[in-house]
Amino acid sequence: MKRRAFPLLDNREYNSRIEKQALAQWWRGFEVVLKVRCQNGKNPVVFELSRQKYKRGFPMVRSEAPICVNSTANNNSCKQKNSLNPLTGEKPDQALADYSQKDSKWDVQRAIVQQMSDFLFEVQRFEKWAERMDGCAVSLGFGEAVDTETGEIKPKLINTHFCHCRHCQLCDGRRSLVRMNRFRQVLPSIEQEHPKARWILLTLTAPNRPVNELRAQLKEMNAAWNRLRLRKEFKPVLGWIRATEVTQEKNRKDHAHPHFHCLLLVPSSMLGGKYYVKQSEWLDLWRSCMRDDSITSVDVRAIKGGAMRGAVETLKAFNYSMKVDELITRTPDWILEYMEQVNKLRFIAAGGVLKDALKKIEEDATDEEMLCVDDEKESEVTEVVKRFSWRSNEKKYRLQKGWK
């Protein structure tokens, strides 16, 4: 639909939610159909919105601003011209990266979320997820944080909306940090109750299979894990946390590589005493439990320096099976099939003395917790003083109108 088809939205102050949604969808490249009605001679009101075909292709291509042909390092006129807003001729609003350098990462992460959302809209799959991601962190409210030690005032993010979607880059990464912090909080009590216990990081793999068989393969691996827990060699294990990770095979692009990362709390005798299990024995055990002799290796290593070192690696896969920034680089067909296969599956489990700890770790992260994961020191925060909004055409946050 051409621009002239939106006089309803352009020529008056509108407050209808559906009208705002229509304009937002049109700017993102959709053809939009609006149904309008007038009552008692009042301004026309949109009462229905339907989105038609998507007009852009995949993958999303970043468009760069035109550059002056004669521009040189000393050509100030070209610099000044390029710094102006091409639509209004005015100086653009302040960019978030200029306001707070440490928060410039939000531009990169939000762009990945936008790319995933646009892709799902384009292929018309998982559109509910796409809608949620499209509205994730579109506005960032910053306050002034006062360092309690130095008295220095720094910008601090104190307000935004997270979509909590499974494949959202922003939410995925922040949930991982929240769960990492929760694990740090419960770890001292675990080690206090079992002061002589040690930690083992065990990685279990399976032969790669086509991604459309991933769900069935994960079911087989879960069954094999349950058989492994019943073996006498596993009996001394005090507690365990198991996370699932899936990657795409490099050589065969339609294949997936699932594997388990397992953090085991064990007595010291499992590392060189009565209950010691060699790496070759772990391999034989896993082959037997998987009922597959083609498995060639397992990785098992003792963790030195406490649990957190191994937990960092294990908890990377804590949220779901793949980091979103890695997922978006895969082939489109693989992405869609992968999402279909892992939909509504849990990718973390625990047992023994770590089972209760997992319940605390796995509780849904709140927006407040996800906002605070970047805090290095406690600080006193005032109210919102600046608000930045996402500009999808520029792929960056800029100061919202009405805020100085």
N, C-alpha and C positions, 0 to 999 in steps of 0.2 A: 504494500500500500504506500502510495507516495505521500510526501510531506503535507501537501495541500489537503489531504484527507483528515487532518487533525485540527481544524479550526476550533472544535469543541474544547480541545485540550490547550490550545495555544492562546486563545483570545480572552480567557477569563481565569480567575483564580478558582481552581477546582479542589474539592476535598473528598471526592469519592474514591474509596480504596481501589475499586475496579478500574477507574480512569487512570490512576497512577500506575497500576499494574500494566494497563494497556500501553502507556507511553514507555514504560521500562522495557517491555517485551519488544516494542517496535525499535527502540534504540539498539537492542541486542541483535537485531537482524531478522526477526520473525515478520512474516506477513500476518497482520492482525485484522480481524473482522469485529466491528463494534455494532451492537444493536442499541438504538437510541429511542427515547420516548420523551414527549413534552406533556406537562400537566398544568392546566390553568394558566397557560401563557408564560410559565416560568422558563428558566434556562433549561435546555435539553440535558438529560441525564443518561449516562451509559448504564444499562442494566444487565448486559451480557457481553462477555468477551470470549472469543475463540481464537486459538493460535493455529495458523496454517503452517505450510511447509517452511522448513528452515532454509535460508538463502546462502549460507556460507558453508564451506567444505571443511573436511578434517584432513590433516591436523590444522589447528589454528595457526595462522601466520601473523607474526607481529608486524604491524605497519609502522614505518618510520616517518617522521615529519620531513617534508621537503627541505632540501638544503640549497642555499643560494649558490649558484654556479661559481660566482666570482669570490666566494668567501675565502678569507685568509685569516691567519692568526691575529692580524691587526685590523681587520675590517669590522669596526664597531657598529657600523650601520646595519650590516647583515646580522650581527649578534642581537642587536636590539630588535630587528624585525622578527627574527625567529623566536625571540622570547615572548612575543605577544600572542595572545589567544587568536587563532586564525578565524574564529567565528565572530568575536566581538571587537577585536582590535585592541583589547585591554590587556594589561599585564596579568598573567595567570595567577591563580590563588597559590598560596604557600604550599609547597610539597611537604609531606610528612618527613621525607628523608632530610630535608633542610632544617626542619624543626627539631628532630631527634635522630641522630645518626644511628643509634643502636636499635631503633625501631624501623629502620629501612627494610629489614627482613620481611615486614608485613607486606610490602609491595610484591616481593617474589612469591611468598606463600599464597597470597590472595589471587595472584595471577594463575597459579596452578589450580586452585579451586575453581576459578572461572573457566579455565580450559576444560576441566573435567565436566563441569556443569553444562557447558556449551556442547560438548561431545555427546553427552547423554540426551540432551534436547534434540540434537541433530538426528541421532539414530532412533529417537522415540522409544527409548528403553529406560526403565528405572526413573521415570519422570518425577516421581515424588521426591527421590533423592536429589535430582537436579534442581527442583524448586527450592528445596531446603538449602542446598549449597549456594544457590544463586543469592540467597539472602543472608549468608553467613558473613559476619564481621564487615558489613557494608558501611558501618559508621563506628569510629573509634573515638571515645571520649578520654581526654587526658587531663589529669590534675597536676598539682605541683607537690612532689614528694620532698619532705625535709629530712635529710640524713640526721639521725639522732646523735651521731658522734661528731660530725664535722659541721652540721648546720647548713650544708650546701643544698640548694634547691635544684631539683632535676625533674624533667617530665616523667610522668608515670601513667601508664594505661590503667584506667579504673572503671571503664564502662564500655561494653560492646555486647553483641548477641552472637552466640555460637549455635550452629545448627545441630551439633552432636551426631552428624551423619557418619556412617561407617567408613566411607571412602573419601572423606574430606581431609585435605592436607593439614589445614589449620587445627582442626579438632583432633585428628589422629595423633599429631605430634604432641599436643598439649595434654591429651589424656595419658600418653606414655609417661610424661614428666610427672603428672599428678600421681600416677601409680608408683613411679619410682620413689617419690617422696614418701608415700604411704609405706612402702616396703622398708625404707630407711627408719621409719618410726617404730615399726614392729620388730625389726631385726635385733636390737639390743636385748629385748625380753626373751627372744628365742635362744640367743647365744648364752644368756644368763642361765636359762633352764638346762642347757646342754653345753656346758663350758668346754668339754673335751671333744665335742663333735667336730667333724670336718665337712668340707663342701666339695662335691664333685660335679663337674659339668659334662653331661653325656649328650652326644648328638647322634640321633638315629635316622637313617635314610632308607629310601626304598627306590626301586628302579623307576625311571621316568616313564610316564605314560601320557597319552593324549589328554589335553586339558578337559575334554568333555567326559573323561572318566575320573576326574579328580575327586568328586564327591564319593564315589564308590571306593576309590583307593584310600581316602582318609578314613572311611568306615572300617576298612580292613586293617589299617594301621592302629586305630583305636582298639580294635579287638585284640590285635597282637600285643599292644601295651598292657592290656588287662591280663593276658596270659603271662606276660613277663613278670608282673607284680606278684604272681602266685608262685614263681619259681623259688627254690630254697636260696639261691644266690642273692635274690633281691630282699629276702626276709629281714636282714639286719638294717635296711634303710629306715631311718627314723621319720623322714618326711620328704616330700618332693613337690616341685612345681614343674609342669610341662607346658610349653608353648609351641604352637605349630607355625611354621613358616613355609611359604610357597614362592618359588621363583620360576621364571620362564627359562627353558633350556636354550642355550645359545645356538646350537647347531640345528635342532629341529624346532622351529618357531611355534608349532602347534602342540608342543609337549610341555608338561609342568613337572617341577621337581619339588615334591613335598618332603619335609623333614621335621623331626621333633628336636627341640632344645629342652633339655631336662636338667634342672638344678636339684641335686640330691643332698640331703643332710644325712651324714652317715657317721657311725662310730669310727674312731681312728684305726681300728683293726681291719677295716675294709681297704686301707691304703698300705698295708704291709704287715698284716698279722693273720689272725685266725680266719677272718672272713674275706681275705684279699681275693679280688677277682681281676684277672689279667685282661688286657685289651682283646686278646684272641678269644677269651672265654665270653666276653660281652658280645663279640661278633657271632659266635656259635649260638648263644642264647637268642639273639635277635633274629638270626636266620631261622631258628627252630620255631620261634613264636610267630614270625611272619609266614612260615611254611614256604620259604623261598630261598633256595641255596645260591641264587644269582647275586645276592647282596654281597658286595665286595669289601665294605669297610664300615666301621663305626668309629666315632671319635670320643675318647674318654680322657679327662685330665683333672688332676687335683687342683683346687683353687688355693693359691697362696695369698696371704694378706687379707683374709676375711671373705665374707660372702659377697660384698658389694661388687668386687671385681668381676665375679662370674655373673652376678645378677644384672649388671649393666648389659652384658651380651644377651642374656636370656630375656630380659624385659624389653629389649628392642622389638621383639615379636609379641609383646604383651597384648597390644591392642587387637590386632588382627593379623592376617597372614602375610601382608606385604605393605611396605611403606608406600604411601600414595605417590610421592614424588618419583618412585621407581615404577609404579604401576602405570602412570600416564605415559611413560616412554615405550610401553609395549605396543604390539600391533593391535589395531582396533578389534579385530575378531577375537583375539586372545583375551583382551580386556573384558569384553562382553560375556564370553563363555566363562571366564574366571569368576566374574561377579555372580553369574547365575549359579555356578557350582557351589560357591561358599556362602550363599545367601542363608541367613539364619543359623549358621553353624557357629559353635563356640570353639575358640582356638586356645583356650587356656584351661588347665585343670590342675588340681592339687590333691594331695593325700597325706596321711600321717599327721605329724605335729604341725605341718604347714597348711593344713586345710582351713583352719580358722583364720589364719593370717590372710589367706586368699580372699575370704569373704569380705574382709575390710578393704583389701586392695581393689577388689573388683566392683565395689559399689560405684554407681554412676557418679561421674565427676560433675560438680556444680560449676556454673559460670564463674563464680567467685574463685574457686580453686584454680580453674584454668587461666584466670587472669593473673594469679599470684605466682605462677611457676617461674617467672623471670626474676623475682625478688631475691636479691642477695643479702640485703639487710632489712630489718624492720624500719619502717619510716612512717612519719605522720603525713597523711594525705589530705589535702583540701578538696573542695568541690571541683567539678569539671570546669576547666578554664578554656580549653580548646577542643573542637570536635572536627575530625577529618572524615571525609566521605570518599568512598571508592569511585574512581572514574574509570569505567571499563574500557573506554576508547583510548585512554592513555596508559592503562595498566599501572596506575599508581594512585595513592591517596593524596587528596588535596584538602586544604582548609575549607570547611563547610561555610556556605554563605551565612552571614550574620554573626560569625565568630571572628575575633581579631587576634 
